[in-house]
Amino acid sequence: MITDMQVKPLTKDSVFREGKLYCRLWDTEISVMLFDEDVTLEYAEKCAQAVNSMPPELVHAICLAAKKYCLTFFDEINDEWKEELMAQVPVDEHTDPSDMMKYFCPTGMVVESPKDPSRIGYQLECSCGWEEEHGMEIDILDNTLVYLSSFDGNSPWDDHSDEFWNYALEDKSQE
């Protein structure tokens, strides 16, 4: 699944591994980045397989959280900018969550050293139409959405249970 794996310089004294993955759900190729030396290619392949076999419940949870993130972002910006963005990303409270897939797309997957190699955890870096500067971060652990918000370089292995801007924690009343 992961192709074209190469070692690349990160800093003067360190390197990382980067490859490519075709992401079926979004019909696009994304980068796969392994920053930790002890991440095995076998583990990264398991994460890649998880990306390409997301259960519908996980996709729905991602779409719900992305919608909440988008609507909150629109509430926080000035009206002139909001009007301009909403012309490009016409999302409101009546938008079907599945329509959110049109407005964001992963560009990369980061695989860290697993705290428990029997579990699958990864991060998707995404571009999104409403927050071009910071994009969106999706952290998944065992096919469960644990974090979704602007990109902040978090980890699926972190405790995100009390993070104010974590839209994965929002109530499910919008379902």
MDTraj code that builds the backbone (N, CA, C; nanometers):
import mdtraj as md
import numpy as np

residues = "MET ILE THR ASP MET GLN VAL LYS PRO LEU THR LYS ASP SER VAL PHE ARG GLU GLY LYS LEU TYR CYS ARG LEU TRP ASP THR GLU ILE SER VAL MET LEU PHE ASP GLU ASP VAL THR LEU GLU TYR ALA GLU LYS CYS ALA GLN ALA VAL ASN SER MET PRO PRO GLU LEU VAL HIS ALA ILE CYS LEU ALA ALA LYS LYS TYR CYS LEU THR PHE PHE ASP GLU ILE ASN ASP GLU TRP LYS GLU GLU LEU MET ALA GLN VAL PRO VAL ASP GLU HIS THR ASP PRO SER ASP MET MET LYS TYR PHE CYS PRO THR GLY MET VAL VAL GLU SER PRO LYS ASP PRO SER ARG ILE GLY TYR GLN LEU GLU CYS SER CYS GLY TRP GLU GLU GLU HIS GLY MET GLU ILE ASP ILE LEU ASP ASN THR LEU VAL TYR LEU SER SER PHE ASP GLY ASN SER PRO TRP ASP ASP HIS SER ASP GLU PHE TRP ASN TYR ALA LEU GLU ASP LYS SER GLN GLU".split()
xyz = np.array([
    [0.0814, -0.1199, 0.0000],
    [0.0000, 0.0000, 0.0000],
    [0.0857, 0.1261, 0.0000],
    [0.1825, 0.1334, 0.0909],
    [0.2696, 0.2506, 0.0955],
    [0.3787, 0.2305, -0.0088],
    [0.3959, 0.3307, -0.0929],
    [0.4941, 0.3219, -0.2000],
    [0.5968, 0.4331, -0.1875],
    [0.7059, 0.4177, -0.2600],
    [0.8075, 0.5221, -0.2748],
    [0.8622, 0.5727, -0.1405],
    [0.8868, 0.4813, -0.0454],
    [0.9391, 0.5201, 0.0861],
    [1.0828, 0.5678, 0.0709],
    [1.1106, 0.6878, 0.1215],
    [1.2433, 0.7473, 0.1125],
    [1.2826, 0.8060, 0.2477],
    [1.4123, 0.8120, 0.2713],
    [1.4653, 0.8790, 0.3897],
    [1.4962, 1.0229, 0.3489],
    [1.4461, 1.1180, 0.4282],
    [1.4633, 1.2597, 0.3960],
    [1.5173, 1.3331, 0.5173],
    [1.5911, 1.4413, 0.4947],
    [1.6415, 1.5194, 0.6082],
    [1.5280, 1.5953, 0.6763],
    [1.5321, 1.5970, 0.8085],
    [1.4344, 1.6715, 0.8878],
    [1.5016, 1.7965, 0.9446],
    [1.6135, 1.7752, 1.0105],
    [1.6969, 1.8846, 1.0604],
    [1.8394, 1.8506, 1.0219],
    [1.9309, 1.9323, 1.0658],
    [2.0718, 1.9091, 1.0360],
    [2.1182, 1.7703, 1.0821],
    [2.0634, 1.7256, 1.1962],
    [2.1089, 1.6000, 1.2563],
    [2.0060, 1.4879, 1.2562],
    [1.8937, 1.5052, 1.1885],
    [1.7928, 1.3991, 1.1929],
    [1.7241, 1.3822, 1.0571],
    [1.6631, 1.2674, 1.0430],
    [1.5934, 1.2330, 0.9199],
    [1.4554, 1.1762, 0.9536],
    [1.3715, 1.1646, 0.8528],
    [1.2441, 1.0962, 0.8667],
    [1.2192, 1.0173, 0.7388],
    [1.1226, 0.9265, 0.7456],
    [1.0865, 0.8478, 0.6274],
    [0.9532, 0.8986, 0.5742],
    [0.9469, 0.9065, 0.4418],
    [0.8235, 0.9527, 0.3781],
    [0.7925, 0.8653, 0.2566],
    [0.6678, 0.8284, 0.2452],
    [0.6209, 0.7520, 0.1315],
    [0.4884, 0.8078, 0.0836],
    [0.4226, 0.7324, -0.0019],
    [0.2948, 0.7738, -0.0599],
    [0.1900, 0.6658, -0.0367],
    [0.0655, 0.7098, -0.0249],
    [-0.0470, 0.6193, -0.0068],
    [-0.1639, 0.6711, -0.0873],
    [-0.2241, 0.5839, -0.1663],
    [-0.3487, 0.6212, -0.2337],
    [-0.4618, 0.6062, -0.1335],
    [-0.5335, 0.7133, -0.1087],
    [-0.6430, 0.7172, -0.0119],
    [-0.7749, 0.7052, -0.0894],
    [-0.8374, 0.5893, -0.0813],
    [-0.9581, 0.5594, -0.1597],
    [-1.0753, 0.6507, -0.1278],
    [-1.0979, 0.6787, -0.0008],
    [-1.2154, 0.7549, 0.0395],
    [-1.2182, 0.8931, -0.0254],
    [-1.1018, 0.9537, -0.0388],
    [-1.0938, 1.0867, -0.0993],
    [-1.0395, 1.0812, -0.2424],
    [-1.0081, 0.9638, -0.2913],
    [-0.9557, 0.9450, -0.4270],
    [-0.8353, 1.0366, -0.4532],
    [-0.7382, 1.0277, -0.3626],
    [-0.6195, 1.1115, -0.3752],
    [-0.4979, 1.0401, -0.3161],
    [-0.3819, 1.0825, -0.3569],
    [-0.2578, 1.0303, -0.2995],
    [-0.2130, 1.1230, -0.1879],
    [-0.1740, 1.0652, -0.0752],
    [-0.1276, 1.1439, 0.0387],
    [0.0127, 1.0987, 0.0786],
    [0.0819, 1.1863, 0.1491],
    [0.2129, 1.1518, 0.2035],
    [0.1952, 1.0694, 0.3301],
    [0.2865, 0.9780, 0.3530],
    [0.2920, 0.9020, 0.4778],
    [0.4252, 0.9370, 0.5418],
    [0.4209, 0.9910, 0.6631],
    [0.5426, 1.0364, 0.7294],
    [0.5666, 0.9593, 0.8587],
    [0.6876, 0.9069, 0.8710],
    [0.7299, 0.8338, 0.9897],
    [0.8462, 0.9113, 1.0504],
    [0.8192, 0.9842, 1.1563],
    [0.9221, 1.0680, 1.2177],
    [1.0030, 0.9934, 1.3232],
    [0.9458, 0.8889, 1.3799],
    [1.0141, 0.8113, 1.4834],
    [1.0860, 0.6928, 1.4197],
    [1.2108, 0.6739, 1.4568],
    [1.2921, 0.5657, 1.3999],
    [1.2346, 0.4274, 1.4282],
    [1.1665, 0.4122, 1.5419],
    [1.1194, 0.2792, 1.5794],
    [0.9814, 0.2427, 1.5223],
    [0.9238, 0.3278, 1.4381],
    [0.7995, 0.2909, 1.3707],
    [0.8358, 0.1951, 1.2583],
    [0.7804, 0.0743, 1.2643],
    [0.8111, -0.0238, 1.1608],
    [0.7241, 0.0007, 1.0381],
    [0.7748, -0.0399, 0.9264],
    [0.6980, -0.0312, 0.8027],
    [0.5735, -0.1194, 0.8126],
    [0.5864, -0.2313, 0.8820],
    [0.4711, -0.3198, 0.9020],
    [0.3594, -0.2470, 0.9777],
    [0.3948, -0.1736, 1.0826],
    [0.2937, -0.0983, 1.1576],
    [0.2340, 0.0123, 1.0716],
    [0.3182, 0.0848, 0.9974],
    [0.2692, 0.1915, 0.9090],
    [0.1726, 0.1356, 0.8055],
    [0.2003, 0.0153, 0.7545],
    [0.1103, -0.0491, 0.6575],
    [-0.0250, -0.0810, 0.7214],
    [-0.0253, -0.1208, 0.8476],
    [-0.1519, -0.1461, 0.9175],
    [-0.2334, -0.0170, 0.9290],
    [-0.1639, 0.0936, 0.9557],
    [-0.2313, 0.2232, 0.9625],
    [-0.2862, 0.2619, 0.8253],
    [-0.2068, 0.2378, 0.7207],
    [-0.2504, 0.2683, 0.5840],
    [-0.3747, 0.1864, 0.5489],
    [-0.3745, 0.0609, 0.5877],
    [-0.4905, -0.0241, 0.5616],
    [-0.6128, 0.0285, 0.6367],
    [-0.5932, 0.0770, 0.7583],
    [-0.7038, 0.1326, 0.8365],
    [-0.7623, 0.2565, 0.7689],
    [-0.6760, 0.3407, 0.7126],
    [-0.7242, 0.4590, 0.6412],
    [-0.8127, 0.4167, 0.5240],
    [-0.7715, 0.3127, 0.4560],
    [-0.8455, 0.2700, 0.3376],
    [-0.9604, 0.1740, 0.3660],
    [-0.9875, 0.1504, 0.4919],
    [-1.1021, 0.0648, 0.5264],
    [-1.1792, 0.1230, 0.6451],
    [-1.1892, 0.2557, 0.6502],
    [-1.2636, 0.3203, 0.7587],
    [-1.4090, 0.2740, 0.7582],
    [-1.4600, 0.2336, 0.8738],
    [-1.6011, 0.1957, 0.8798],
    [-1.6909, 0.3192, 0.8621],
    [-1.8110, 0.2991, 0.8107],
    [-1.9026, 0.4122, 0.7893],
    [-1.9269, 0.4959, 0.9153],
    [-1.9277, 0.4313, 1.0325],
    [-1.9511, 0.5055, 1.1573],
    [-1.8383, 0.6047, 1.1832],
    [-1.7155, 0.5668, 1.1507],
    [-1.6014, 0.6565, 1.1692],
    [-1.6095, 0.7725, 1.0699],
    [-1.6400, 0.7431, 0.9454],
    [-1.6532, 0.8494, 0.8445],
    [-1.7626, 0.9468, 0.8876],
    [-1.8742, 0.8949, 0.9373],
    [-1.9838, 0.9805, 0.9839],
    [-1.9385, 1.0682, 1.1015],
    [-1.8656, 1.0102, 1.1955],
    [-1.8155, 1.0876, 1.3099],
    [-1.7215, 1.1990, 1.2629],
    [-1.6375, 1.1693, 1.1661],
    [-1.5460, 1.2704, 1.1107],
    [-1.6267, 1.3823, 1.0456],
    [-1.7268, 1.3465, 0.9676],
    [-1.8083, 1.4475, 0.9003],
    [-1.8851, 1.5348, 0.9999],
    [-1.9416, 1.4747, 1.1041],
    [-2.0114, 1.5522, 1.2076],
    [-1.9169, 1.6505, 1.2759],
    [-1.7987, 1.6027, 1.3134],
    [-1.7014, 1.6891, 1.3816],
    [-1.6510, 1.7982, 1.2875],
    [-1.6288, 1.7656, 1.1610],
    [-1.5834, 1.8660, 1.0642],
    [-1.6900, 1.9736, 1.0452],
    [-1.8155, 1.9346, 1.0420],
    [-1.9247, 2.0318, 1.0291],
    [-1.9265, 2.1262, 1.1495],
    [-1.9148, 2.0709, 1.2692],
    [-1.9134, 2.1541, 1.3912],
    [-1.7934, 2.2492, 1.3896],
    [-1.6764, 2.1993, 1.3489],
    [-1.5555, 2.2818, 1.3377],
    [-1.5795, 2.3957, 1.2387],
    [-1.6351, 2.3646, 1.1230],
    [-1.6605, 2.4652, 1.0206],
    [-1.7586, 2.5712, 1.0710],
    [-1.8702, 2.5291, 1.1277],
    [-1.9704, 2.6241, 1.1756],
    [-1.9166, 2.7115, 1.2879],
    [-1.8382, 2.6531, 1.3774],
    [-1.7773, 2.7323, 1.4849],
    [-1.6790, 2.8327, 1.4276],
    [-1.6009, 2.7911, 1.3287],
    [-1.5071, 2.8822, 1.2633],
    [-1.5832, 2.9989, 1.2009],
    [-1.6922, 2.9711, 1.1312],
    [-1.7723, 3.0779, 1.0698],
    [-1.8255, 3.1746, 1.1756],
    [-1.8637, 3.1218, 1.2924],
    [-1.9141, 3.2075, 1.4006],
    [-1.8064, 3.2999, 1.4573],
    [-1.6810, 3.2600, 1.4443],
    [-1.5709, 3.3349, 1.5053],
    [-1.5107, 3.4427, 1.4143],
    [-1.5444, 3.4442, 1.2856],
    [-1.4817, 3.5396, 1.1943],
    [-1.5765, 3.6549, 1.1633],
    [-1.5201, 3.7639, 1.1069],
    [-1.6041, 3.8800, 1.0773],
    [-1.6979, 3.8502, 0.9599],
    [-1.8061, 3.9264, 0.9526],
    [-1.9121, 3.8987, 0.8559],
    [-1.8664, 3.9061, 0.7108],
    [-1.7786, 3.9996, 0.6792],
    [-1.7326, 4.0137, 0.5414],
    [-1.6556, 3.8889, 0.4970],
    [-1.5641, 3.8428, 0.5811],
    [-1.4858, 3.7229, 0.5500],
    [-1.5766, 3.6005, 0.5485],
    [-1.6715, 3.5966, 0.6425],
    [-1.7641, 3.4847, 0.6502],
    [-1.8437, 3.4724, 0.5204],
    [-1.8925, 3.5827, 0.4705],
    [-1.9707, 3.5819, 0.3466],
    [-1.8872, 3.5290, 0.2299],
    [-1.7626, 3.5729, 0.2226],
    [-1.6724, 3.5267, 0.1167],
    [-1.6454, 3.3760, 0.1280],
    [-1.6162, 3.3303, 0.2499],
    [-1.5888, 3.1873, 0.2705],
    [-1.7120, 3.1004, 0.2453],
    [-1.8274, 3.1490, 0.2886],
    [-1.9494, 3.0694, 0.2716],
    [-1.9881, 3.0557, 0.1247],
    [-1.9418, 3.1467, 0.0408],
    [-1.9654, 3.1320, -0.1031],
    [-1.8858, 3.0128, -0.1566],
    [-1.7691, 2.9879, -0.0972],
    [-1.6840, 2.8756, -0.1386],
    [-1.7188, 2.7468, -0.0638],
    [-1.7603, 2.7612, 0.0610],
    [-1.7926, 2.6469, 0.1469],
    [-1.9332, 2.6709, 0.2033],
    [-2.0362, 2.6393, 0.1238],
    [-2.1740, 2.6702, 0.1657],
    [-2.2273, 2.5721, 0.2706],
    [-2.1776, 2.5879, 0.3915],
    [-2.2162, 2.4994, 0.5019],
    [-2.2969, 2.5795, 0.6030],
    [-2.4086, 2.5236, 0.6450],
    [-2.4868, 2.5816, 0.7535],
    [-2.5427, 2.4676, 0.8384],
    [-2.6261, 2.5018, 0.9358],
    [-2.6759, 2.3990, 1.0274],
    [-2.7607, 2.2927, 0.9569],
    [-2.8092, 2.3200, 0.8364],
    [-2.8911, 2.2236, 0.7633],
    [-2.8097, 2.1338, 0.6694],
    [-2.6801, 2.1597, 0.6588],
    [-2.5943, 2.0804, 0.5698],
    [-2.5879, 1.9364, 0.6183],
    [-2.6091, 1.8433, 0.5280],
    [-2.5950, 1.7028, 0.5621],
    [-2.4480, 1.6774, 0.5966],
    [-2.4186, 1.6108, 0.7081],
    [-2.2783, 1.5892, 0.7455],
    [-2.1946, 1.5246, 0.6346],
    [-2.2541, 1.4336, 0.5579],
    [-2.1764, 1.3676, 0.4521],
    [-2.1298, 1.4656, 0.3446],
    [-2.1968, 1.5781, 0.3304],
    [-2.1543, 1.6800, 0.2329],
    [-2.0215, 1.7445, 0.2711],
    [-1.9805, 1.7293, 0.3958],
    [-1.8539, 1.7894, 0.4403],
    [-1.7346, 1.7311, 0.3659],
    [-1.7482, 1.6093, 0.3147],
    [-1.6379, 1.5444, 0.2431],
    [-1.5917, 1.6273, 0.1228],
    [-1.6791, 1.7136, 0.0719],
    [-1.6442, 1.7993, -0.0418],
    [-1.5483, 1.9102, -0.0017],
    [-1.5415, 1.9422, 0.1265],
    [-1.4734, 2.0636, 0.1708],
    [-1.3429, 2.0404, 0.2453],
    [-1.3029, 1.9133, 0.2608],
    [-1.1717, 1.8856, 0.3189],
    [-1.1136, 1.7603, 0.2561],
    [-0.9804, 1.7526, 0.2615],
    [-0.9123, 1.6386, 0.1996],
    [-0.7795, 1.6158, 0.2712],
    [-0.7479, 1.4918, 0.3054],
    [-0.6182, 1.4664, 0.3686],
    [-0.5043, 1.4904, 0.2708],
    [-0.3960, 1.5419, 0.3248],
    [-0.2745, 1.5620, 0.2461],
    [-0.1620, 1.4721, 0.2967],
    [-0.1749, 1.4273, 0.4218],
    [-0.0711, 1.3433, 0.4795],
    [-0.1218, 1.2604, 0.5952],
    [-0.0474, 1.1538, 0.6216],
    [-0.0738, 1.0697, 0.7374],
    [0.0555, 1.0596, 0.8165],
    [0.0484, 1.0892, 0.9452],
    [0.1641, 1.0781, 1.0341],
    [0.1437, 0.9543, 1.1209],
    [0.2460, 0.8701, 1.1240],
    [0.2419, 0.7505, 1.2071],
    [0.3543, 0.7632, 1.3096],
    [0.3163, 0.7667, 1.4369],
    [0.4122, 0.7772, 1.5467],
    [0.4400, 0.6393, 1.6057],
    [0.5385, 0.6356, 1.6926],
    [0.5646, 0.5120, 1.7679],
    [0.4400, 0.4765, 1.8468],
    [0.3876, 0.3573, 1.8270],
    [0.2665, 0.3210, 1.9003],
    [0.2972, 0.2955, 2.0481],
    [0.2110, 0.3477, 2.1338],
    [0.2254, 0.3177, 2.2759],
    [0.1876, 0.1727, 2.3033],
    [0.1053, 0.1182, 2.2151],
    [0.0645, -0.0214, 2.2231],
    [0.0565, -0.0726, 2.0791],
    [0.1538, -0.1519, 2.0346],
    [0.1570, -0.1970, 1.8947],
    [0.0383, -0.2828, 1.8510],
    [-0.0437, -0.3265, 1.9463],
    [-0.1623, -0.4036, 1.9090],
    [-0.2783, -0.3109, 1.8701],
    [-0.2592, -0.1806, 1.8894],
    [-0.3616, -0.0812, 1.8560],
    [-0.3151, 0.0005, 1.7357],
    [-0.4094, 0.0505, 1.6572],
    [-0.3771, 0.1276, 1.5382],
    [-0.4107, 0.2744, 1.5627],
    [-0.3067, 0.3590, 1.5608],
    [-0.3254, 0.5017, 1.5811],
    [-0.2508, 0.5815, 1.4761],
    [-0.3163, 0.6810, 1.4199],
    [-0.2534, 0.7653, 1.3185],
    [-0.3206, 0.9017, 1.3153],
    [-0.2552, 0.9932, 1.2494],
    [-0.3037, 1.1301, 1.2358],
    [-0.3147, 1.1619, 1.0871],
    [-0.4247, 1.2239, 1.0483],
    [-0.4393, 1.2736, 0.9127],
    [-0.4290, 1.4259, 0.9146],
    [-0.3401, 1.4782, 0.8317],
    [-0.3308, 1.6222, 0.8098],
    [-0.4199, 1.6530, 0.6909],
    [-0.5058, 1.7541, 0.7035],
    [-0.6010, 1.7837, 0.5966],
    [-0.5981, 1.9308, 0.5583],
    [-0.6245, 1.9557, 0.4321],
    [-0.6559, 2.0914, 0.3892],
    [-0.8075, 2.1028, 0.3999],
    [-0.8544, 2.2223, 0.4295],
    [-0.9999, 2.2411, 0.4337],
    [-1.0340, 2.3809, 0.3843],
    [-1.1476, 2.3914, 0.3193],
    [-1.1868, 2.5144, 0.2535],
    [-1.2179, 2.6297, 0.3457],
    [-1.2520, 2.6043, 0.4706],
    [-1.2863, 2.7136, 0.5599],
    [-1.1686, 2.7612, 0.6440],
    [-1.0642, 2.6833, 0.6589],
    [-0.9511, 2.7228, 0.7441],
    [-0.8227, 2.6909, 0.6685],
    [-0.7948, 2.7734, 0.5670],
    [-0.6804, 2.7476, 0.4798],
    [-0.5465, 2.7633, 0.5510],
    [-0.5388, 2.8500, 0.6492],
    [-0.4113, 2.8746, 0.7180],
    [-0.3693, 2.7572, 0.8058],
    [-0.4602, 2.7062, 0.8897],
    [-0.4255, 2.6007, 0.9858],
    [-0.4743, 2.4633, 0.9445],
    [-0.5605, 2.4549, 0.8465],
    [-0.6092, 2.3259, 0.8012],
    [-0.6861, 2.2509, 0.9080],
    [-0.6789, 2.1207, 0.9010],
    [-0.7524, 2.0377, 0.9948],
    [-0.6687, 1.9146, 1.0285],
    [-0.6790, 1.8724, 1.1513],
    [-0.6108, 1.7525, 1.1998],
    [-0.7158, 1.6533, 1.2459],
    [-0.6990, 1.5285, 1.2034],
    [-0.7872, 1.4195, 1.2444],
    [-0.6991, 1.3129, 1.3081],
    [-0.7232, 1.2821, 1.4353],
    [-0.6489, 1.1768, 1.5047],
    [-0.7433, 1.0600, 1.5301],
    [-0.6973, 0.9410, 1.4912],
    [-0.7801, 0.8212, 1.5010],
    [-0.7027, 0.7140, 1.5771],
    [-0.7719, 0.6508, 1.6700],
    [-0.7146, 0.5406, 1.7463],
    [-0.8156, 0.4261, 1.7449],
    [-0.7754, 0.3132, 1.6911],
    [-0.8624, 0.1951, 1.6833],
    [-0.9978, 0.2268, 1.6191],
    [-0.9941, 0.2922, 1.5042],
    [-1.1152, 0.3279, 1.4287],
    [-1.2120, 0.4148, 1.5083],
    [-1.1583, 0.4917, 1.6028],
    [-1.2377, 0.5867, 1.6794],
    [-1.1764, 0.7241, 1.6623],
    [-1.2584, 0.8216, 1.6299],
    [-1.2135, 0.9596, 1.6186],
    [-1.1868, 1.0130, 1.7584],
    [-1.0614, 1.0490, 1.7868],
    [-1.0276, 1.0994, 1.9203],
    [-0.9972, 1.2493, 1.9189],
    [-0.9673, 1.3048, 1.8006],
    [-0.9381, 1.4484, 1.7920],
    [-0.9678, 1.4975, 1.6516],
    [-1.0360, 1.6125, 1.6420],
    [-1.0543, 1.6823, 1.5156],
    [-1.0626, 1.8303, 1.5461],
    [-0.9729, 1.9066, 1.4852],
    [-0.9710, 2.0519, 1.5003],
    [-0.8683, 2.1073, 1.4025],
    [-0.8277, 2.2321, 1.4241],
    [-0.7220, 2.2879, 1.3401],
    [-0.5934, 2.2107, 1.3662],
    [-0.5056, 2.2085, 1.2684],
    [-0.3831, 2.1306, 1.2836],
    [-0.3006, 2.1865, 1.3987],
    [-0.2633, 2.0973, 1.4910],
    [-0.1863, 2.1375, 1.6079],
    [-0.0750, 2.0388, 1.6393],
    [-0.0587, 1.9362, 1.5563],
    [0.0474, 1.8391, 1.5786],
    [0.0263, 1.7515, 1.7000],
    [-0.0999, 1.7196, 1.7297],
    [-0.1306, 1.6315, 1.8417],
    [-0.0996, 1.4873, 1.8052],
    [-0.1358, 1.3986, 1.8910],
    [-0.1113, 1.2562, 1.8696],
    [-0.2383, 1.1790, 1.9025],
    [-0.2653, 1.0728, 1.8289],
    [-0.3803, 0.9899, 1.8652],
    [-0.3614, 0.9227, 2.0006],
    [-0.2385, 0.9192, 2.0477],
    [-0.2081, 0.8529, 2.1753],
    [-0.2252, 0.9467, 2.2945],
    [-0.2446, 1.0764, 2.2703],
    [-0.2641, 1.1735, 2.3777],
    [-0.4056, 1.1631, 2.4338],
    [-0.4239, 1.2152, 2.5545],
    [-0.5569, 1.2251, 2.6143],
    [-0.6184, 1.3568, 2.5669],
    [-0.7201, 1.3491, 2.4845],
    [-0.7857, 1.4682, 2.4298],
    [-0.9203, 1.4940, 2.4964],
    [-0.9470, 1.4301, 2.6074],
    [-1.0806, 1.4308, 2.6667],
    [-1.1265, 1.5656, 2.7211],
    [-1.0367, 1.6581, 2.7450],
    [-1.0812, 1.7866, 2.7996],
    [-1.0345, 1.9056, 2.7153],
    [-1.0027, 1.8815, 2.5890],
    [-0.9557, 1.9899, 2.5032],
    [-1.0751, 2.0652, 2.4454],
    [-1.0804, 2.1941, 2.4734],
    [-1.1938, 2.2783, 2.4371],
    [-1.2232, 2.2767, 2.2869],
    [-1.1199, 2.2804, 2.2047],
    [-1.1397, 2.2896, 2.0596],
    [-1.1449, 2.1537, 1.9919],
    [-1.1586, 2.0466, 2.0661],
    [-1.1647, 1.9131, 2.0074],
    [-1.3093, 1.8824, 1.9675],
    [-1.3387, 1.8951, 1.8383],
    [-1.4748, 1.8741, 1.7902],
    [-1.5140, 1.7272, 1.7870],
    [-1.4200, 1.6377, 1.8073],
    [-1.4535, 1.4952, 1.8179],
    [-1.5304, 1.4687, 1.9472],
    [-1.5193, 1.5588, 2.0443],
    [-1.5853, 1.5406, 2.1732],
    [-1.7257, 1.5987, 2.1789],
    [-1.7619, 1.6712, 2.0766],
    [-1.8923, 1.7380, 2.0800],
    [-2.0048, 1.6374, 2.0935],
    [-2.1155, 1.6832, 2.1488],
    [-2.2279, 1.5911, 2.1665],
    [-2.2824, 1.5479, 2.0297],
    [-2.3527, 1.4392, 2.0295],
    [-2.4003, 1.3802, 1.9048],
    [-2.5442, 1.4217, 1.8739],
    [-2.5915, 1.5304, 1.9328],
    [-2.7290, 1.5711, 1.9114],
    [-2.7556, 1.6150, 1.7685],
    [-2.6496, 1.6437, 1.6912],
    [-2.6669, 1.6864, 1.5520],
    [-2.6901, 1.5682, 1.4591],
    [-2.6718, 1.4484, 1.5068],
    [-2.6871, 1.3296, 1.4213],
    [-2.8282, 1.3186, 1.3783],
])
top = md.Topology()
chain = top.add_chain()
for i, resn in enumerate(residues, 1):
    res = top.add_residue(resn, chain, resSeq=i)
    for name in ("N", "CA", "C"):
        top.add_atom(name, md.element.get_by_symbol(name[0]), res)
traj = md.Trajectory(xyz[None], top)
